[in-house]
């Protein structure tokens, strides 16, 4: 696997922040959200700290009722 460059690392951090922000917007803590979406807390924690693949982001978006476009249409990704 190739090494991530600074742009890749920055994008991973932004994805992690966006996932955390959207999960918090549901009003649920990490444990409750993970349980309600049938995943383990460790996975949710990893996504909120390290980011996630586009496939995982897509599943996450479906779980909270938004599109991928809405996920990435955030000022965080405009910088």
C-alpha positions as CSV (number, residue, x, y, z in Angstrom):
1,X,0.0,0.0,0.0
2,X,1.3,3.4,-0.8
3,X,2.1,6.0,1.9
4,X,-0.4,8.7,2.5
5,X,0.7,12.2,1.6
6,X,-0.2,15.3,3.6
7,X,-3.4,16.0,1.5
8,X,-4.6,12.4,2.2
9,X,-3.9,12.7,5.9
10,X,-5.8,16.1,6.0
11,X,-8.8,14.5,4.2
12,X,-8.9,11.6,6.6
13,X,-8.9,14.0,9.5
14,X,-11.7,16.1,8.0
15,X,-13.8,12.9,7.3
16,X,-13.3,11.8,10.9
17,X,-14.4,15.3,12.2
18,X,-17.5,15.2,9.9
19,X,-18.5,11.8,11.1
20,X,-18.2,12.8,14.7
21,X,-20.0,16.1,14.1
22,X,-22.9,14.4,12.4
23,X,-23.1,11.6,15.0
24,X,-23.3,14.2,17.7
25,X,-26.0,16.1,15.8
26,X,-28.2,13.0,16.2
27,X,-28.1,13.7,20.0
28,X,-26.7,10.2,20.7
29,X,-23.5,9.2,22.4
30,X,-21.0,7.0,20.6
31,X,-22.2,3.8,22.4
32,X,-25.9,4.5,21.8
33,X,-25.3,5.4,18.2
34,X,-23.2,2.3,17.5
35,X,-25.8,0.1,19.2
36,X,-28.7,1.7,17.2
37,X,-26.8,1.2,13.9
38,X,-25.8,-2.4,14.7
39,X,-22.1,-1.8,14.9
40,X,-19.5,-2.0,17.7
41,X,-18.4,1.1,19.5
42,X,-14.8,0.4,18.5
43,X,-15.6,0.8,14.8
44,X,-17.5,4.0,15.5
45,X,-14.6,5.3,17.6
46,X,-12.1,4.4,14.8
47,X,-14.1,6.3,12.2
48,X,-14.3,9.4,14.4
49,X,-10.5,9.3,15.1
50,X,-9.1,8.0,11.8
51,X,-11.7,8.6,9.1
52,X,-13.3,5.9,7.0
53,X,-13.5,4.6,3.4
54,X,-16.0,5.9,0.9
55,X,-18.0,2.7,1.4
56,X,-18.2,3.2,5.1
57,X,-19.1,6.9,4.7
58,X,-21.9,5.9,2.3
59,X,-23.3,3.4,4.9
60,X,-23.0,6.0,7.6
61,X,-24.9,8.6,5.5
62,X,-27.7,6.1,4.9
63,X,-27.9,5.5,8.7
64,X,-28.4,9.1,9.5
65,X,-30.5,9.9,6.4
66,X,-28.3,12.1,4.3
67,X,-26.6,11.7,0.9
68,X,-22.9,11.5,0.2
69,X,-23.2,14.9,-1.4
70,X,-24.6,16.3,1.8
71,X,-21.8,14.7,3.8
72,X,-19.1,16.4,1.7
73,X,-21.1,19.7,1.1
74,X,-19.7,21.1,4.3
75,X,-17.4,24.1,4.8
76,X,-14.9,21.7,6.3
77,X,-14.2,20.3,2.9
78,X,-14.1,23.7,1.1
79,X,-10.8,24.8,2.7
